[in-house]
Amino acid sequence: MDAYTTLLKPLLFRLDPEVAHNLLMGSLHHAAPLRLLRGLYGYTHPALAQRVWGQDFVSPIGLAAGLDKNGVAIDALAACGFSHVEIGTVTGQGQPGNPKPRLFRLIEDRAVINRMGFNNHGAAVVAARLAQRYAACRPACVLGINLGKSKVVDLGAALSDYEVSVRALGALADYVVVNVSSPNTPGLRDLQGEAHLRPLLAGVRATLDTVAAGKPLLLKIAPDLSDEGIDAAVEVALETGCNGLIATNTTITRTGLRTQVLRVDGIGAGGLSGAPLRARSTAVLARVARRVLAQPAARRVPVIGVGGVDSADAAWEKLSHGATLVQVYSALVYHGPGLVGRINRGLVRLLEKNGMKSISEAIGRSL
Ligand SMILES: Cc1cc2nc3c(=O)[nH]c(=O)nc-3n(C[C@H](O)[C@H](O)[C@H](O)COP(=O)(O)O)c2cc1C
């Protein structure tokens, strides 16, 4: 138990989830005492460090996309101990997202349902913010920028919308993510099909190379793809020059929940994340990792595992099933920022227990 779970969480859980979210993000944006956060939450250990895409990650644990959609709290989040922070999803045009309420806690399930719908300031505004803040220095963590399609843009014009964002943001990111896996933008996940995905990724790759040649490009996929769909997405990602994949986004399934979702006011459609997603997202991760490992060495790329990570054991499970890096979102709602350090400390203990000297030895052991 820490200050978050004993003091802050009971207060925040009395508020509407999005109000609580905005309150926290507002205080991280405007008033975050970085030194205090670093003192409370910062934890590093040499055994956790890795170089991925030629960049230094102090640990495998990063923040998944969706919490800091506009890149307003990167420094504070880095101070909480994340090795990488993925901002976004950012779209070509700024947009308000879906009508509220659109964010729900499923407390009994340690889960979240959201249908935010890519509410964000848009690529130009986020780019101006980052360019100003990081004109003289880079963020204190690896910065991922996750890109999606603006709602008003037709599926057929998706590439040009992604390209607007790539041109604005590509050079400011340490890695760029093509998100085609959110369930909350109508039709978006159709872009995961081979016929759409190949020209989309090839186009994004080409445009990214014009603003930042060779910048790592990742594809984020949904947990609801069939096995054939996963295999095809991996194949297309590798053929079009992607440098990694992220498995997975939220699920549209509702199986195995304790919460009687039909009884929760307004809950309706949206993506489910948190503990109930863990097994499925790990299964998808393992399939992706196996496909990647089956490639000639030159085509192998790192995979980021995300979905239901709420402990060192859960992070270890992702690493064992082929994740080079691991991301967290929903568990932060339930456990607070202290979770990052607890996971990292636990990973060091698991390394010792398994007689391993470095986190890279743990990757893919269960494949
Ligand atoms: C409220 C909320 C908003 C999210 N927004 C995005 C988003 O904008 N882009 C994206 O790629 N993923 C988004 N995600 C998905 C997360 O990045 C992550 O893939 C998913 O939640 C599984 O991880 P978790 O179980 O640790 O939450 C969102 C998740 C939540 C809970």
The ligand as an SDF file (V2000), in Angstrom:
LIG
                    3D

 31 33  0  0  0  0  0  0  0  0999 V2000
   -8.6930    5.0830  -21.6140 C   0  0  0  0  0  0  0  0  0  0  0  0
   -7.8370    4.4190  -22.6340 C   0  0  0  0  0  0  0  0  0  0  0  0
   -7.4900    5.1120  -23.7910 C   0  0  0  0  0  0  0  0  0  0  0  0
   -6.6910    4.5060  -24.7560 C   0  0  0  0  0  0  0  0  0  0  0  0
   -6.3330    5.2160  -25.8600 N   0  0  0  0  0  0  0  0  0  0  0  0
   -5.5060    4.6530  -26.7820 C   0  0  0  0  0  0  0  0  0  0  0  0
   -5.0790    5.3930  -27.9020 C   0  0  0  0  0  0  0  0  0  0  0  0
   -5.4040    6.5700  -28.0750 O   0  0  0  0  0  0  0  0  0  0  0  0
   -4.2610    4.7670  -28.7900 N   0  0  0  0  0  0  0  0  0  0  0  0
   -3.8300    3.4700  -28.6410 C   0  0  0  0  0  0  0  0  0  0  0  0
   -3.0710    2.9640  -29.4670 O   0  0  0  0  0  0  0  0  0  0  0  0
   -4.2210    2.7540  -27.5450 N   0  0  0  0  0  0  0  0  0  0  0  0
   -5.0270    3.3120  -26.6430 C   0  0  0  0  0  0  0  0  0  0  0  0
   -5.4060    2.5900  -25.5380 N   0  0  0  0  0  0  0  0  0  0  0  0
   -4.9720    1.1810  -25.4210 C   0  0  0  0  0  0  0  0  0  0  0  0
   -3.7000    1.0320  -24.5780 C   0  0  0  0  0  0  0  0  0  0  0  0
   -2.6160    1.6840  -25.1480 O   0  0  0  0  0  0  0  0  0  0  0  0
   -3.3690   -0.4660  -24.4020 C   0  0  0  0  0  0  0  0  0  0  0  0
   -3.0470   -1.0060  -25.6600 O   0  0  0  0  0  0  0  0  0  0  0  0
   -4.5180   -1.2630  -23.7890 C   0  0  0  0  0  0  0  0  0  0  0  0
   -5.2100   -0.5150  -22.8440 O   0  0  0  0  0  0  0  0  0  0  0  0
   -4.0240   -2.5580  -23.1150 C   0  0  0  0  0  0  0  0  0  0  0  0
   -3.1720   -2.2830  -22.0480 O   0  0  0  0  0  0  0  0  0  0  0  0
   -3.6600   -2.2670  -20.4970 P   0  0  0  0  0  0  0  0  0  0  0  0
   -4.4130   -3.5320  -20.2870 O   0  0  0  0  0  0  0  0  0  0  0  0
   -2.3730   -2.1700  -19.7130 O   0  0  0  0  0  0  0  0  0  0  0  0
   -4.5030   -1.0650  -20.3740 O   0  0  0  0  0  0  0  0  0  0  0  0
   -6.2210    3.1690  -24.5690 C   0  0  0  0  0  0  0  0  0  0  0  0
   -6.5670    2.4940  -23.3880 C   0  0  0  0  0  0  0  0  0  0  0  0
   -7.3490    3.0980  -22.4340 C   0  0  0  0  0  0  0  0  0  0  0  0
   -7.6900    2.3470  -21.1710 C   0  0  0  0  0  0  0  0  0  0  0  0
  1  2  1  0
  2  3  1  0
  2 30  2  0
  3  4  2  0
  4  5  1  0
  4 28  1  0
  5  6  2  0
  6  7  1  0
  6 13  1  0
  7  8  2  0
  7  9  1  0
  9 10  1  0
 10 11  2  0
 10 12  1  0
 12 13  2  0
 13 14  1  0
 14 15  1  0
 14 28  1  0
 15 16  1  0
 16 17  1  0
 16 18  1  0
 18 19  1  0
 18 20  1  0
 20 21  1  0
 20 22  1  0
 22 23  1  0
 23 24  1  0
 24 25  2  0
 24 26  1  0
 24 27  1  0
 28 29  2  0
 29 30  1  0
 30 31  1  0
M  END
$$$$
